[in-house]
Amino acid sequence: IMERTFKTNAKCAGCVAKIGEKLNHTPEITEWSIDLTNPNKTLLIKSSLTDDKIITLVSEAGFKAEKLA
């Protein structure tokens, strides 16, 4: 399980909730949070999934995510 960060376009608690609906139903994700105070709206995620799969889950929720170094 790796901890990674992604830049998102989430803007509010409602956005976070929509993304959460996808992430919470994914057993490979052990923990996640989105920092709306950060300019990048950073998604911090602990998961065994690939970066591409995480980006796909976020886009299925209707949002964008891109890997941060």
OpenMM code with the backbone's topology and positions (N, CA, C; nanometers):
from openmm import Vec3, app, unit

residues = "ILE MET GLU ARG THR PHE LYS THR ASN ALA LYS CYS ALA GLY CYS VAL ALA LYS ILE GLY GLU LYS LEU ASN HIS THR PRO GLU ILE THR GLU TRP SER ILE ASP LEU THR ASN PRO ASN LYS THR LEU LEU ILE LYS SER SER LEU THR ASP ASP LYS ILE ILE THR LEU VAL SER GLU ALA GLY PHE LYS ALA GLU LYS LEU ALA".split()
positions = [
    Vec3(0.0857, -0.1192, 0.0000),
    Vec3(0.0000, 0.0000, 0.0000),
    Vec3(0.0882, 0.1227, 0.0000),
    Vec3(0.0635, 0.2109, -0.0953),
    Vec3(0.1436, 0.3315, -0.1085),
    Vec3(0.0586, 0.4542, -0.0817),
    Vec3(0.1234, 0.5580, -0.0271),
    Vec3(0.0558, 0.6861, -0.0080),
    Vec3(0.0969, 0.7780, -0.1231),
    Vec3(-0.0018, 0.8345, -0.1895),
    Vec3(0.0250, 0.9221, -0.3036),
    Vec3(-0.0636, 1.0447, -0.2992),
    Vec3(-0.0234, 1.1479, -0.3722),
    Vec3(-0.1036, 1.2700, -0.3771),
    Vec3(-0.1376, 1.3049, -0.5214),
    Vec3(-0.2567, 1.3598, -0.5365),
    Vec3(-0.3085, 1.3997, -0.6669),
    Vec3(-0.3677, 1.5397, -0.6560),
    Vec3(-0.3511, 1.6174, -0.7607),
    Vec3(-0.4191, 1.7467, -0.7724),
    Vec3(-0.5588, 1.7185, -0.8256),
    Vec3(-0.6615, 1.7806, -0.7656),
    Vec3(-0.7980, 1.7603, -0.8138),
    Vec3(-0.8630, 1.8950, -0.8458),
    Vec3(-0.9823, 1.8903, -0.9025),
    Vec3(-1.0595, 2.0127, -0.9266),
    Vec3(-1.1829, 2.0167, -0.8365),
    Vec3(-1.1783, 1.9457, -0.7229),
    Vec3(-1.2872, 1.9524, -0.6245),
    Vec3(-1.2911, 2.0942, -0.5681),
    Vec3(-1.4120, 2.1472, -0.5463),
    Vec3(-1.4232, 2.2853, -0.4990),
    Vec3(-1.4918, 2.2986, -0.3636),
    Vec3(-1.5698, 2.1964, -0.3240),
    Vec3(-1.6498, 2.2108, -0.2021),
    Vec3(-1.6718, 2.0746, -0.1379),
    Vec3(-1.7364, 2.0759, -0.0232),
    Vec3(-1.7651, 1.9510, 0.0477),
    Vec3(-1.8525, 1.8576, -0.0362),
    Vec3(-1.9403, 1.9145, -0.1177),
    Vec3(-2.0236, 1.8326, -0.2053),
    Vec3(-1.9413, 1.7567, -0.3083),
    Vec3(-1.8393, 1.8240, -0.3614),
    Vec3(-1.7474, 1.7593, -0.4563),
    Vec3(-1.6748, 1.6445, -0.3871),
    Vec3(-1.6254, 1.6718, -0.2672),
    Vec3(-1.5531, 1.5702, -0.1903),
    Vec3(-1.6442, 1.4503, -0.1647),
    Vec3(-1.7694, 1.4771, -0.1323),
    Vec3(-1.8649, 1.3687, -0.1061),
    Vec3(-1.8870, 1.2825, -0.2306),
    Vec3(-1.8968, 1.3462, -0.3468),
    Vec3(-1.9169, 1.2704, -0.4714),
    Vec3(-1.7957, 1.1816, -0.5006),
    Vec3(-1.6770, 1.2372, -0.4846),
    Vec3(-1.5544, 1.1585, -0.5043),
    Vec3(-1.5511, 1.0459, -0.4004),
    Vec3(-1.5888, 1.0787, -0.2775),
    Vec3(-1.5900, 0.9803, -0.1700),
    Vec3(-1.6804, 0.8622, -0.1974),
    Vec3(-1.7941, 0.8866, -0.2635),
    Vec3(-1.8846, 0.7765, -0.2973),
    Vec3(-1.8121, 0.6707, -0.3797),
    Vec3(-1.7261, 0.7144, -0.4698),
    Vec3(-1.6476, 0.6208, -0.5522),
    Vec3(-1.5379, 0.5553, -0.4693),
    Vec3(-1.4606, 0.6378, -0.3965),
    Vec3(-1.3441, 0.5861, -0.3246),
    Vec3(-1.3834, 0.4952, -0.2084),
    Vec3(-1.4931, 0.5272, -0.1409),
    Vec3(-1.5341, 0.4480, -0.0250),
    Vec3(-1.5801, 0.3079, -0.0623),
    Vec3(-1.6188, 0.2874, -0.1871),
    Vec3(-1.6652, 0.1561, -0.2317),
    Vec3(-1.5556, 0.0782, -0.3030),
    Vec3(-1.4304, 0.1201, -0.2832),
    Vec3(-1.3166, 0.0547, -0.3473),
    Vec3(-1.2304, -0.0078, -0.2381),
    Vec3(-1.2351, -0.1413, -0.2239),
    Vec3(-1.1667, -0.2070, -0.1123),
    Vec3(-1.0149, -0.1851, -0.1097),
    Vec3(-0.9535, -0.1599, -0.2248),
    Vec3(-0.8078, -0.1420, -0.2292),
    Vec3(-0.7628, -0.0084, -0.1705),
    Vec3(-0.8575, 0.0803, -0.1408),
    Vec3(-0.8244, 0.2108, -0.0826),
    Vec3(-0.8445, 0.2018, 0.0682),
    Vec3(-0.7365, 0.2230, 0.1438),
    Vec3(-0.7458, 0.2105, 0.2889),
    Vec3(-0.7764, 0.3439, 0.3552),
    Vec3(-0.7351, 0.4534, 0.2921),
    Vec3(-0.7551, 0.5845, 0.3536),
    Vec3(-0.7434, 0.6909, 0.2454),
    Vec3(-0.8232, 0.7982, 0.2592),
    Vec3(-0.8113, 0.9087, 0.1638),
    Vec3(-0.8635, 1.0365, 0.2276),
    Vec3(-0.8168, 1.1489, 0.1773),
    Vec3(-0.8686, 1.2790, 0.2205),
    Vec3(-0.8393, 1.3809, 0.1115),
    Vec3(-0.9203, 1.4857, 0.1071),
    Vec3(-0.8978, 1.5950, 0.0122),
    Vec3(-0.8842, 1.7232, 0.0926),
    Vec3(-0.7750, 1.7944, 0.0688),
    Vec3(-0.7478, 1.9206, 0.1375),
    Vec3(-0.7962, 2.0361, 0.0505),
    Vec3(-0.9164, 2.0878, 0.0808),
    Vec3(-0.9727, 2.1967, 0.0011),
    Vec3(-0.9031, 2.3305, 0.0284),
    Vec3(-0.8248, 2.3399, 0.1371),
    Vec3(-0.7545, 2.4653, 0.1667),
    Vec3(-0.6284, 2.4790, 0.0832),
    Vec3(-0.5793, 2.3678, 0.0291),
    Vec3(-0.4605, 2.3690, -0.0556),
    Vec3(-0.5006, 2.4165, -0.1960),
    Vec3(-0.4194, 2.5033, -0.2576),
    Vec3(-0.4536, 2.5510, -0.3941),
    Vec3(-0.4718, 2.4368, -0.4951),
    Vec3(-0.4021, 2.3244, -0.4747),
    Vec3(-0.4152, 2.2099, -0.5653),
    Vec3(-0.5327, 2.1193, -0.5305),
    Vec3(-0.6075, 2.1529, -0.4226),
    Vec3(-0.7191, 2.0678, -0.3767),
    Vec3(-0.6701, 1.9228, -0.3685),
    Vec3(-0.5659, 1.9030, -0.2902),
    Vec3(-0.4893, 1.7791, -0.2899),
    Vec3(-0.5665, 1.6593, -0.2349),
    Vec3(-0.5686, 1.5535, -0.3146),
    Vec3(-0.6203, 1.4241, -0.2717),
    Vec3(-0.5018, 1.3430, -0.2206),
    Vec3(-0.5061, 1.3071, -0.0928),
    Vec3(-0.4050, 1.2194, -0.0329),
    Vec3(-0.4702, 1.0832, -0.0197),
    Vec3(-0.4059, 0.9808, -0.0746),
    Vec3(-0.4716, 0.8499, -0.0804),
    Vec3(-0.3719, 0.7391, -0.0476),
    Vec3(-0.4191, 0.6429, 0.0308),
    Vec3(-0.3401, 0.5225, 0.0597),
    Vec3(-0.4105, 0.4066, -0.0077),
    Vec3(-0.3413, 0.3440, -0.1016),
    Vec3(-0.4051, 0.2407, -0.1823),
    Vec3(-0.3022, 0.1528, -0.2507),
    Vec3(-0.3459, 0.0323, -0.2855),
    Vec3(-0.2622, -0.0574, -0.3653),
    Vec3(-0.2928, -0.0428, -0.5144),
    Vec3(-0.3877, 0.0446, -0.5493),
    Vec3(-0.4236, 0.0649, -0.6902),
    Vec3(-0.3153, 0.1439, -0.7636),
    Vec3(-0.3144, 0.1313, -0.8954),
    Vec3(-0.2226, 0.2108, -0.9770),
    Vec3(-0.2712, 0.3552, -0.9818),
    Vec3(-0.1797, 0.4457, -1.0141),
    Vec3(-0.2163, 0.5865, -1.0288),
    Vec3(-0.3272, 0.6024, -1.1319),
    Vec3(-0.3157, 0.5309, -1.2436),
    Vec3(-0.4151, 0.5422, -1.3502),
    Vec3(-0.5538, 0.5006, -1.3013),
    Vec3(-0.5601, 0.3962, -1.2196),
    Vec3(-0.6892, 0.3482, -1.1689),
    Vec3(-0.7509, 0.4520, -1.0742),
    Vec3(-0.6677, 0.5150, -0.9922),
    Vec3(-0.7179, 0.6187, -0.9014),
    Vec3(-0.7717, 0.7366, -0.9818),
    Vec3(-0.6981, 0.7784, -1.0849),
    Vec3(-0.7424, 0.8883, -1.1715),
    Vec3(-0.8742, 0.8514, -1.2387),
    Vec3(-0.8880, 0.7263, -1.2813),
    Vec3(-1.0114, 0.6796, -1.3440),
    Vec3(-1.1283, 0.6865, -1.2463),
    Vec3(-1.1073, 0.6429, -1.1217),
    Vec3(-1.2145, 0.6484, -1.0215),
    Vec3(-1.2608, 0.7913, -0.9984),
    Vec3(-1.1655, 0.8844, -0.9873),
    Vec3(-1.2018, 1.0248, -0.9654),
    Vec3(-1.2778, 1.0785, -1.0865),
    Vec3(-1.2337, 1.0419, -1.2081),
    Vec3(-1.3041, 1.0922, -1.3265),
    Vec3(-1.4419, 1.0290, -1.3415),
    Vec3(-1.4588, 0.9048, -1.2950),
    Vec3(-1.5917, 0.8424, -1.2958),
    Vec3(-1.6869, 0.9179, -1.2026),
    Vec3(-1.6315, 0.9819, -1.1001),
    Vec3(-1.7130, 1.0624, -1.0079),
    Vec3(-1.7422, 1.2010, -1.0675),
    Vec3(-1.6788, 1.2321, -1.1818),
    Vec3(-1.7053, 1.3585, -1.2501),
    Vec3(-1.6009, 1.4669, -1.2255),
    Vec3(-1.4828, 1.4262, -1.1783),
    Vec3(-1.3783, 1.5237, -1.1468),
    Vec3(-1.2469, 1.4850, -1.2111),
    Vec3(-1.1532, 1.5786, -1.2072),
    Vec3(-1.0208, 1.5538, -1.2638),
    Vec3(-0.9213, 1.5288, -1.1511),
    Vec3(-0.8233, 1.4449, -1.1791),
    Vec3(-0.7122, 1.4232, -1.0854),
    Vec3(-0.5859, 1.4080, -1.1668),
    Vec3(-0.4772, 1.4648, -1.1180),
    Vec3(-0.3488, 1.4420, -1.1812),
    Vec3(-0.2445, 1.4195, -1.0745),
    Vec3(-0.1538, 1.3263, -1.1025),
    Vec3(-0.0525, 1.2857, -1.0050),
    Vec3(0.0407, 1.3998, -0.9736),
    Vec3(0.0672, 1.4200, -0.8442),
    Vec3(0.1676, 1.5172, -0.8021),
    Vec3(0.2948, 1.4426, -0.7655),
    Vec3(0.4085, 1.5043, -0.7925),
    Vec3(0.5373, 1.4392, -0.7653),
    Vec3(0.5574, 1.4172, -0.6161),
] * unit.nanometer
topology = app.Topology()
chain = topology.addChain("A")
for resn in residues:
    res = topology.addResidue(resn, chain)
    for name in ("N", "CA", "C"):
        topology.addAtom(name, app.Element.getBySymbol(name[0]), res)
